[in-house]
Structures are given as structure tokens and as C-alpha cells.
Amino acid sequence: MSQPRPGSFLFDRGYPRPAKPYDNQPAGPPKRICPVCGFRYIPETGKGSPCGHVKKDGTLAI
């Protein structure tokens, strides 16, 4: 089995590639993802994440 040439993944449809960020996303307000647990939430001004890992100022509470 031959190895793919460097850069050929950009053109070869059979080669696995990462999904685009807009694929399979429902329409609506943009969501944020908690970097600790991966919970998706809609940010609200003056509030942290519902899971409690992100404080209202945007810093992490680990």
C-alpha cells in the first residue's frame, strides 16, 4: 500500500479530513463550548457557563 503524498489530502476525497465548523450545526444563536467538560451553551452577558467551569469574566474555575 502506498503512502499518500504530502498535501494530497487537500484534494483526495477518500482521505479522512476534519469536519468544517459549520457542518451539521443548527441555525440559531452562536454557542460556546466549555474547554473543561465540552458542554455547549449560549453565552449570556454577566453570567458564567451553566456547568460552572467558566466564570462570568471568562476565566476558568477548575
mmCIF file as gemmi writes it, N, C-alpha and C atoms, coordinates in Angstrom:
data_model
loop_
_atom_site.group_PDB
_atom_site.id
_atom_site.type_symbol
_atom_site.label_atom_id
_atom_site.label_alt_id
_atom_site.label_comp_id
_atom_site.label_asym_id
_atom_site.label_entity_id
_atom_site.label_seq_id
_atom_site.pdbx_PDB_ins_code
_atom_site.Cartn_x
_atom_site.Cartn_y
_atom_site.Cartn_z
_atom_site.occupancy
_atom_site.B_iso_or_equiv
_atom_site.pdbx_formal_charge
_atom_site.auth_seq_id
_atom_site.auth_asym_id
_atom_site.pdbx_PDB_model_num
ATOM 1 N N . MET Axp A 1 ? 0.853 -1.168 0 1 0 ? 1 A 1
ATOM 2 C CA . MET Axp A 1 ? 0 0 0 1 0 ? 1 A 1
ATOM 3 C C . MET Axp A 1 ? 0.9 1.233 0 1 0 ? 1 A 1
ATOM 4 N N . SER Axp A 2 ? 0.618 2.152 -0.861 1 0 ? 2 A 1
ATOM 5 C CA . SER Axp A 2 ? 1.461 3.343 -0.948 1 0 ? 2 A 1
ATOM 6 C C . SER Axp A 2 ? 0.961 4.415 0.008 1 0 ? 2 A 1
ATOM 7 N N . GLN Axp A 3 ? 1.864 5.225 0.451 1 0 ? 3 A 1
ATOM 8 C CA . GLN Axp A 3 ? 1.539 6.335 1.336 1 0 ? 3 A 1
ATOM 9 C C . GLN Axp A 3 ? 1.071 7.52 0.498 1 0 ? 3 A 1
ATOM 10 N N . PRO Axp A 4 ? 0.107 8.307 1.001 1 0 ? 4 A 1
ATOM 11 C CA . PRO Axp A 4 ? -0.316 9.477 0.24 1 0 ? 4 A 1
ATOM 12 C C . PRO Axp A 4 ? 0.8 10.527 0.209 1 0 ? 4 A 1
ATOM 13 N N . ARG Axp A 5 ? 0.832 11.251 -0.871 1 0 ? 5 A 1
ATOM 14 C CA . ARG Axp A 5 ? 1.826 12.309 -0.981 1 0 ? 5 A 1
ATOM 15 C C . ARG Axp A 5 ? 1.497 13.418 0.015 1 0 ? 5 A 1
ATOM 16 N N . PRO Axp A 6 ? 2.502 14.123 0.554 1 0 ? 6 A 1
ATOM 17 C CA . PRO Axp A 6 ? 2.219 15.249 1.445 1 0 ? 6 A 1
ATOM 18 C C . PRO Axp A 6 ? 1.381 16.297 0.722 1 0 ? 6 A 1
ATOM 19 N N . GLY Axp A 7 ? 0.334 16.73 1.355 1 0 ? 7 A 1
ATOM 20 C CA . GLY Axp A 7 ? -0.539 17.729 0.762 1 0 ? 7 A 1
ATOM 21 C C . GLY Axp A 7 ? -1.637 17.151 -0.1 1 0 ? 7 A 1
ATOM 22 N N . SER Axp A 8 ? -1.594 15.844 -0.403 1 0 ? 8 A 1
ATOM 23 C CA . SER Axp A 8 ? -2.613 15.271 -1.278 1 0 ? 8 A 1
ATOM 24 C C . SER Axp A 8 ? -3.964 15.152 -0.576 1 0 ? 8 A 1
ATOM 25 N N . PHE Axp A 9 ? -3.983 15.22 0.759 1 0 ? 9 A 1
ATOM 26 C CA . PHE Axp A 9 ? -5.257 15.129 1.475 1 0 ? 9 A 1
ATOM 27 C C . PHE Axp A 9 ? -6.16 16.317 1.165 1 0 ? 9 A 1
ATOM 28 N N . LEU Axp A 10 ? -5.59 17.406 0.649 1 0 ? 10 A 1
ATOM 29 C CA . LEU Axp A 10 ? -6.405 18.57 0.312 1 0 ? 10 A 1
ATOM 30 C C . LEU Axp A 10 ? -7.282 18.312 -0.909 1 0 ? 10 A 1
ATOM 31 N N . PHE Axp A 11 ? -6.894 17.345 -1.725 1 0 ? 11 A 1
ATOM 32 C CA . PHE Axp A 11 ? -7.603 17.111 -2.966 1 0 ? 11 A 1
ATOM 33 C C . PHE Axp A 11 ? -8.224 15.719 -3.062 1 0 ? 11 A 1
ATOM 34 N N . ASP Axp A 12 ? -7.782 14.786 -2.267 1 0 ? 12 A 1
ATOM 35 C CA . ASP Axp A 12 ? -8.273 13.413 -2.323 1 0 ? 12 A 1
ATOM 36 C C . ASP Axp A 12 ? -9.54 13.298 -1.484 1 0 ? 12 A 1
ATOM 37 N N . ARG Axp A 13 ? -10.671 13.045 -2.126 1 0 ? 13 A 1
ATOM 38 C CA . ARG Axp A 13 ? -11.948 12.97 -1.403 1 0 ? 13 A 1
ATOM 39 C C . ARG Axp A 13 ? -12.05 11.735 -0.52 1 0 ? 13 A 1
ATOM 40 N N . GLY Axp A 14 ? -11.293 10.695 -0.796 1 0 ? 14 A 1
ATOM 41 C CA . GLY Axp A 14 ? -11.34 9.477 0.004 1 0 ? 14 A 1
ATOM 42 C C . GLY Axp A 14 ? -10.52 9.555 1.27 1 0 ? 14 A 1
ATOM 43 N N . TYR Axp A 15 ? -9.681 10.562 1.403 1 0 ? 15 A 1
ATOM 44 C CA . TYR Axp A 15 ? -8.802 10.703 2.561 1 0 ? 15 A 1
ATOM 45 C C . TYR Axp A 15 ? -9.562 11.383 3.691 1 0 ? 15 A 1
ATOM 46 N N . PRO Axp A 16 ? -9.529 10.856 4.929 1 0 ? 16 A 1
ATOM 47 C CA . PRO Axp A 16 ? -10.276 11.499 6.023 1 0 ? 16 A 1
ATOM 48 C C . PRO Axp A 16 ? -9.738 12.893 6.315 1 0 ? 16 A 1
ATOM 49 N N . ARG Axp A 17 ? -10.635 13.795 6.637 1 0 ? 17 A 1
ATOM 50 C CA . ARG Axp A 17 ? -10.237 15.169 6.954 1 0 ? 17 A 1
ATOM 51 C C . ARG Axp A 17 ? -11.157 15.691 8.053 1 0 ? 17 A 1
ATOM 52 N N . PRO Axp A 18 ? -10.731 16.699 8.795 1 0 ? 18 A 1
ATOM 53 C CA . PRO Axp A 18 ? -11.576 17.222 9.866 1 0 ? 18 A 1
ATOM 54 C C . PRO Axp A 18 ? -12.84 17.883 9.315 1 0 ? 18 A 1
ATOM 55 N N . ALA Axp A 19 ? -13.901 17.822 10.087 1 0 ? 19 A 1
ATOM 56 C CA . ALA Axp A 19 ? -15.159 18.439 9.675 1 0 ? 19 A 1
ATOM 57 C C . ALA Axp A 19 ? -15.042 19.951 9.759 1 0 ? 19 A 1
ATOM 58 N N . LYS Axp A 20 ? -15.748 20.623 8.902 1 0 ? 20 A 1
ATOM 59 C CA . LYS Axp A 20 ? -15.764 22.08 8.939 1 0 ? 20 A 1
ATOM 60 C C . LYS Axp A 20 ? -16.627 22.517 10.12 1 0 ? 20 A 1
ATOM 61 N N . PRO Axp A 21 ? -16.305 23.647 10.73 1 0 ? 21 A 1
ATOM 62 C CA . PRO Axp A 21 ? -17.041 24.051 11.931 1 0 ? 21 A 1
ATOM 63 C C . PRO Axp A 21 ? -18.515 24.345 11.689 1 0 ? 21 A 1
ATOM 64 N N . TYR Axp A 22 ? -18.915 24.614 10.464 1 0 ? 22 A 1
ATOM 65 C CA . TYR Axp A 22 ? -20.307 24.935 10.194 1 0 ? 22 A 1
ATOM 66 C C . TYR Axp A 22 ? -21.114 23.734 9.715 1 0 ? 22 A 1
ATOM 67 N N . ASP Axp A 23 ? -20.5 22.559 9.603 1 0 ? 23 A 1
ATOM 68 C CA . ASP Axp A 23 ? -21.226 21.366 9.179 1 0 ? 23 A 1
ATOM 69 C C . ASP Axp A 23 ? -22.131 20.864 10.301 1 0 ? 23 A 1
ATOM 70 N N . ASN Axp A 24 ? -23.344 20.517 9.959 1 0 ? 24 A 1
ATOM 71 C CA . ASN Axp A 24 ? -24.31 19.908 10.89 1 0 ? 24 A 1
ATOM 72 C C . ASN Axp A 24 ? -24.605 20.766 12.115 1 0 ? 24 A 1
ATOM 73 N N . GLN Axp A 25 ? -24.505 22.068 12.004 1 0 ? 25 A 1
ATOM 74 C CA . GLN Axp A 25 ? -24.833 22.952 13.114 1 0 ? 25 A 1
ATOM 75 C C . GLN Axp A 25 ? -26.223 23.537 12.878 1 0 ? 25 A 1
ATOM 76 N N . PRO Axp A 26 ? -27.095 23.475 13.875 1 0 ? 26 A 1
ATOM 77 C CA . PRO Axp A 26 ? -28.425 24.058 13.695 1 0 ? 26 A 1
ATOM 78 C C . PRO Axp A 26 ? -28.352 25.584 13.654 1 0 ? 26 A 1
ATOM 79 N N . ALA Axp A 27 ? -29.314 26.19 12.999 1 0 ? 27 A 1
ATOM 80 C CA . ALA Axp A 27 ? -29.37 27.646 12.952 1 0 ? 27 A 1
ATOM 81 C C . ALA Axp A 27 ? -29.766 28.176 14.326 1 0 ? 27 A 1
ATOM 82 N N . GLY Axp A 28 ? -29.308 29.334 14.655 1 0 ? 28 A 1
ATOM 83 C CA . GLY Axp A 28 ? -29.646 29.934 15.933 1 0 ? 28 A 1
ATOM 84 C C . GLY Axp A 28 ? -28.484 30.748 16.465 1 0 ? 28 A 1
ATOM 85 N N . PRO Axp A 29 ? -28.582 31.186 17.7 1 0 ? 29 A 1
ATOM 86 C CA . PRO Axp A 29 ? -27.505 31.996 18.264 1 0 ? 29 A 1
ATOM 87 C C . PRO Axp A 29 ? -26.223 31.184 18.413 1 0 ? 29 A 1
ATOM 88 N N . PRO Axp A 30 ? -25.078 31.833 18.31 1 0 ? 30 A 1
ATOM 89 C CA . PRO Axp A 30 ? -23.815 31.099 18.436 1 0 ? 30 A 1
ATOM 90 C C . PRO Axp A 30 ? -23.647 30.518 19.834 1 0 ? 30 A 1
ATOM 91 N N . LYS Axp A 31 ? -23.078 29.341 19.904 1 0 ? 31 A 1
ATOM 92 C CA . LYS Axp A 31 ? -22.855 28.682 21.185 1 0 ? 31 A 1
ATOM 93 C C . LYS Axp A 31 ? -21.375 28.657 21.504 1 0 ? 31 A 1
ATOM 94 N N . ARG Axp A 32 ? -21.066 28.628 22.772 1 0 ? 32 A 1
ATOM 95 C CA . ARG Axp A 32 ? -19.695 28.445 23.227 1 0 ? 32 A 1
ATOM 96 C C . ARG Axp A 32 ? -19.557 27.033 23.759 1 0 ? 32 A 1
ATOM 97 N N . ILE Axp A 33 ? -18.328 26.558 23.795 1 0 ? 33 A 1
ATOM 98 C CA . ILE Axp A 33 ? -18.045 25.223 24.297 1 0 ? 33 A 1
ATOM 99 C C . ILE Axp A 33 ? -17.138 25.351 25.511 1 0 ? 33 A 1
ATOM 100 N N . CYS Axp A 34 ? -17.522 24.733 26.617 1 0 ? 34 A 1
ATOM 101 C CA . CYS Axp A 34 ? -16.696 24.749 27.825 1 0 ? 34 A 1
ATOM 102 C C . CYS Axp A 34 ? -15.413 23.97 27.538 1 0 ? 34 A 1
ATOM 103 N N . PRO Axp A 35 ? -14.237 24.569 27.77 1 0 ? 35 A 1
ATOM 104 C CA . PRO Axp A 35 ? -12.988 23.867 27.486 1 0 ? 35 A 1
ATOM 105 C C . PRO Axp A 35 ? -12.694 22.733 28.467 1 0 ? 35 A 1
ATOM 106 N N . VAL Axp A 36 ? -13.404 22.663 29.574 1 0 ? 36 A 1
ATOM 107 C CA . VAL Axp A 36 ? -13.158 21.616 30.567 1 0 ? 36 A 1
ATOM 108 C C . VAL Axp A 36 ? -14.008 20.379 30.292 1 0 ? 36 A 1
ATOM 109 N N . CYS Axp A 37 ? -15.326 20.56 30.148 1 0 ? 37 A 1
ATOM 110 C CA . CYS Axp A 37 ? -16.214 19.401 30.001 1 0 ? 37 A 1
ATOM 111 C C . CYS Axp A 37 ? -16.839 19.272 28.62 1 0 ? 37 A 1
ATOM 112 N N . GLY Axp A 38 ? -16.715 20.29 27.771 1 0 ? 38 A 1
ATOM 113 C CA . GLY Axp A 38 ? -17.264 20.223 26.427 1 0 ? 38 A 1
ATOM 114 C C . GLY Axp A 38 ? -18.737 20.576 26.328 1 0 ? 38 A 1
ATOM 115 N N . PHE Axp A 39 ? -19.323 21.084 27.398 1 0 ? 39 A 1
ATOM 116 C CA . PHE Axp A 39 ? -20.732 21.47 27.401 1 0 ? 39 A 1
ATOM 117 C C . PHE Axp A 39 ? -20.938 22.669 26.478 1 0 ? 39 A 1
ATOM 118 N N . ARG Axp A 40 ? -21.958 22.589 25.615 1 0 ? 40 A 1
ATOM 119 C CA . ARG Axp A 40 ? -22.257 23.698 24.705 1 0 ? 40 A 1
ATOM 120 C C . ARG Axp A 40 ? -23.334 24.561 25.347 1 0 ? 40 A 1
ATOM 121 N N . TYR Axp A 41 ? -23.105 25.871 25.342 1 0 ? 41 A 1
ATOM 122 C CA . TYR Axp A 41 ? -24.072 26.775 25.954 1 0 ? 41 A 1
ATOM 123 C C . TYR Axp A 41 ? -24.117 28.099 25.199 1 0 ? 41 A 1
ATOM 124 N N . ILE Axp A 42 ? -25.241 28.79 25.353 1 0 ? 42 A 1
ATOM 125 C CA . ILE Axp A 42 ? -25.407 30.105 24.751 1 0 ? 42 A 1
ATOM 126 C C . ILE Axp A 42 ? -24.942 31.12 25.791 1 0 ? 42 A 1
ATOM 127 N N . PRO Axp A 43 ? -23.922 31.924 25.464 1 0 ? 43 A 1
ATOM 128 C CA . PRO Axp A 43 ? -23.407 32.873 26.462 1 0 ? 43 A 1
ATOM 129 C C . PRO Axp A 43 ? -24.41 33.988 26.752 1 0 ? 43 A 1
ATOM 130 N N . GLU Axp A 44 ? -24.499 34.354 28.013 1 0 ? 44 A 1
ATOM 131 C CA . GLU Axp A 44 ? -25.345 35.463 28.442 1 0 ? 44 A 1
ATOM 132 C C . GLU Axp A 44 ? -24.459 36.477 29.15 1 0 ? 44 A 1
ATOM 133 N N . THR Axp A 45 ? -24.714 37.742 28.899 1 0 ? 45 A 1
ATOM 134 C CA . THR Axp A 45 ? -23.905 38.808 29.486 1 0 ? 45 A 1
ATOM 135 C C . THR Axp A 45 ? -24 38.777 31.005 1 0 ? 45 A 1
ATOM 136 N N . GLY Axp A 46 ? -22.851 38.792 31.67 1 0 ? 46 A 1
ATOM 137 C CA . GLY Axp A 46 ? -22.807 38.823 33.123 1 0 ? 46 A 1
ATOM 138 C C . GLY Axp A 46 ? -22.99 37.479 33.791 1 0 ? 46 A 1
ATOM 139 N N . LYS Axp A 47 ? -23.037 36.396 33.029 1 0 ? 47 A 1
ATOM 140 C CA . LYS Axp A 47 ? -23.201 35.063 33.601 1 0 ? 47 A 1
ATOM 141 C C . LYS Axp A 47 ? -22.091 34.154 33.111 1 0 ? 47 A 1
ATOM 142 N N . GLY Axp A 48 ? -21.756 33.189 33.919 1 0 ? 48 A 1
ATOM 143 C CA . GLY Axp A 48 ? -20.784 32.177 33.528 1 0 ? 48 A 1
ATOM 144 C C . GLY Axp A 48 ? -21.479 31.034 32.822 1 0 ? 48 A 1
ATOM 145 N N . SER Axp A 49 ? -20.757 29.975 32.609 1 0 ? 49 A 1
ATOM 146 C CA . SER Axp A 49 ? -21.346 28.813 31.953 1 0 ? 49 A 1
ATOM 147 C C . SER Axp A 49 ? -22.248 28.056 32.936 1 0 ? 49 A 1
ATOM 148 N N . PRO Axp A 50 ? -23.276 27.384 32.448 1 0 ? 50 A 1
ATOM 149 C CA . PRO Axp A 50 ? -24.163 26.627 33.324 1 0 ? 50 A 1
ATOM 150 C C . PRO Axp A 50 ? -23.449 25.495 34.07 1 0 ? 50 A 1
ATOM 151 N N . CYS Axp A 51 ? -22.36 24.969 33.494 1 0 ? 51 A 1
ATOM 152 C CA . CYS Axp A 51 ? -21.644 23.881 34.16 1 0 ? 51 A 1
ATOM 153 C C . CYS Axp A 51 ? -20.742 24.404 35.28 1 0 ? 51 A 1
ATOM 154 N N . GLY Axp A 52 ? -20.474 25.712 35.287 1 0 ? 52 A 1
ATOM 155 C CA . GLY Axp A 52 ? -19.694 26.31 36.36 1 0 ? 52 A 1
ATOM 156 C C . GLY Axp A 52 ? -18.19 26.349 36.129 1 0 ? 52 A 1
ATOM 157 N N . HIS Axp A 53 ? -17.72 25.862 34.996 1 0 ? 53 A 1
ATOM 158 C CA . HIS Axp A 53 ? -16.281 25.866 34.731 1 0 ? 53 A 1
ATOM 159 C C . HIS Axp A 53 ? -15.764 27.209 34.218 1 0 ? 53 A 1
ATOM 160 N N . VAL Axp A 54 ? -16.637 28.005 33.597 1 0 ? 54 A 1
ATOM 161 C CA . VAL Axp A 54 ? -16.243 29.307 33.072 1 0 ? 54 A 1
ATOM 162 C C . VAL Axp A 54 ? -16.948 30.371 33.893 1 0 ? 54 A 1
ATOM 163 N N . LYS Axp A 55 ? -16.155 31.281 34.486 1 0 ? 55 A 1
ATOM 164 C CA . LYS Axp A 55 ? -16.722 32.358 35.281 1 0 ? 55 A 1
ATOM 165 C C . LYS Axp A 55 ? -17.299 33.437 34.385 1 0 ? 55 A 1
ATOM 166 N N . LYS Axp A 56 ? -18.042 34.382 34.98 1 0 ? 56 A 1
ATOM 167 C CA . LYS Axp A 56 ? -18.688 35.426 34.181 1 0 ? 56 A 1
ATOM 168 C C . LYS Axp A 56 ? -17.701 36.351 33.501 1 0 ? 56 A 1
ATOM 169 N N . ASP Axp A 57 ? -16.451 36.431 34.008 1 0 ? 57 A 1
ATOM 170 C CA . ASP Axp A 57 ? -15.441 37.265 33.363 1 0 ? 57 A 1
ATOM 171 C C . ASP Axp A 57 ? -14.66 36.499 32.285 1 0 ? 57 A 1
ATOM 172 N N . GLY Axp A 58 ? -14.999 35.219 32.07 1 0 ? 58 A 1
ATOM 173 C CA . GLY Axp A 58 ? -14.37 34.433 31.019 1 0 ? 58 A 1
ATOM 174 C C . GLY Axp A 58 ? -13.212 33.579 31.476 1 0 ? 58 A 1
ATOM 175 N N . THR Axp A 59 ? -12.806 33.678 32.744 1 0 ? 59 A 1
ATOM 176 C CA . THR Axp A 59 ? -11.711 32.858 33.251 1 0 ? 59 A 1
ATOM 177 C C . THR Axp A 59 ? -12.234 31.481 33.664 1 0 ? 59 A 1
ATOM 178 N N . LEU Axp A 60 ? -11.336 30.525 33.764 1 0 ? 60 A 1
ATOM 179 C CA . LEU Axp A 60 ? -11.717 29.169 34.127 1 0 ? 60 A 1
ATOM 180 C C . LEU Axp A 60 ? -11.7 28.965 35.636 1 0 ? 60 A 1
ATOM 181 N N . ALA Axp A 61 ? -12.666 28.242 36.131 1 0 ? 61 A 1
ATOM 182 C CA . ALA Axp A 61 ? -12.732 27.863 37.538 1 0 ? 61 A 1
ATOM 183 C C . ALA Axp A 61 ? -12.566 26.351 37.609 1 0 ? 61 A 1
ATOM 184 N N . ILE Axp A 62 ? -11.346 25.905 37.827 1 0 ? 62 A 1
ATOM 185 C CA . ILE Axp A 62 ? -11.081 24.471 37.826 1 0 ? 62 A 1
ATOM 186 C C . ILE Axp A 62 ? -10.994 23.957 39.257 1 0 ? 62 A 1
